[in-house]
Amino acid sequence: MTETIQPVRALRGAVKLPGDKSISHRYAMLASIAEGTSKLHNFSTGADCHSTLGCMQALGAGVEKNGTEITVHGVGLDGLKAPAAALDAGNSGSTIRMLSGILAAQPFRTTIGGDESLSRRPMARILTPLAQMGAHIEARDGKFPPLTVDGRPLEAIDYPLPVASAQVKSCVLFAGLYAGGVTTVREPIVTRDHSELALQDFGAEVTSIKGVISIQGRPRLMARELAVPGDLSSAAFFLVAGTLVPNSRIVIHGVGLNPTRSVLLDFLAAGGARIRIAQLAEGSRELSGDLIVESARWQGGVMEKSVTAALIDEIPVLSILGAVSEQGLIVRDAGELRVKETDRIAAIAENLQRMGITVHVKQDGFEIPGKQTFHAAALDSFGDHRIAMAFSVASLIAGGPCTIEDPGAASISFPEFYQLLRELSA
């Protein structure tokens, strides 16, 4: 299956994005081990988050779906049951990494795996701290899914993360819910704090000071009614598209504006993007508001160290903006892209080259000179949702129609993407 994208003269209109994927995962897991019935509004429509819901349901939580409104009947901290079959995380690295922290403490054996892509993604970064807590987990070749988790009582640890990762941090904190005493995670670079906020929402005792996060074990988690803000990572595609395409003005309603995710807006604005926050919503730990983006000449920039860590998911679409920028884009310290849903560095380079764009590939990043022109081409998503959407954005300014092979990969995080793009193009 392919999707044909026509070049456009302008993008205009307003969009409302699906619920934030990262937050939806965390709410679903914590609601399942809380006491009582939680209501989750604007839950992500992406397949990954519904893989999480499926896993929690298989573990004994009650889950009711009504569009984006999800009701979760929690079973309490010690109420999960052994599943009848292996848990299926689908394509979701978030599901398998974070849920493993919970599974490690259960009084039963669980196997959790996923699709072919997930089965190639390394899990050593969660296996190491969980083993230090007393968990016993078997992995294919010692590091790949499927994982077989023999649950057992866990001990609190003080764990310095070797590499900044919100997923690994969350895995350890979720395991810390079941450990006696205080579990601490030390981050080399501060990452998104959705887990810390969600844990506090459900009643856990969490402290976070300058990258040192601690959780008191054995809390009583209580059900909540929570609204998931729009996904800023999904907004990135429209922020870039609105900047790239001349005569554009896009309003994006209800986007999550968590300060630990604001690096995207700062990075775009520093290069000259015209983005403003029109309205802020109040009443939640997770900040949200409306964004307005208008077309502009982007200067380019250098992405490295903490900026790269914060923008690791947005790099595919930012590479498109870099190619037409005034000074180009340099990306360093992005080796993690090699072990995402696909090797994203290779996928970005391959598709850019097909479109006539010069890119100099490094082991942990790339350099893209500026002031280049995109040509029509047959492109490949490589089964990766972010590659599919990033190069659909590139196609909007190509010299002719482009085709995207396997555009359905976008449904992993953003099933509505192509419909919204068509509406803005009209």
Secondary structure, DSSP 4 states (H G I P E B T S, - for coil): -EEEE---S--EEEEEPPBPHHHHHHHHHHHHTSEEEEEEES---SHHHHHHHHHHHHTT-EEEEETTEEEEEEE-TT-----SS-EE-TT-HHHHHHHHHHHTTSSSEEEEE--TTGGGS--HHHHHHHHHTT-EEEEETTTEEEEEEE----B--EEE-SS--HHHHHHHHHHHTTSBSEEEEE-SS----HHHHHHHHTT--EEEETTEEEEESS---B--EEEPPB-HHHHHHHHHHHHHSTT-EEEEEEEE--GGGTHHHHHHHHTT-EEEEEEEE-SSSS-EEEEEEE------EEE-HHHHHHTTTTHHHHHHHHHHSSS-EEE-S-GGGGGSSS-HHHHHHHHHHHTT---EEETTEEEE-SS------EEE-TT-HHHHHHHHHHHTTSSS-EEEESGGGGGGT-TTHHHHHHHHH-
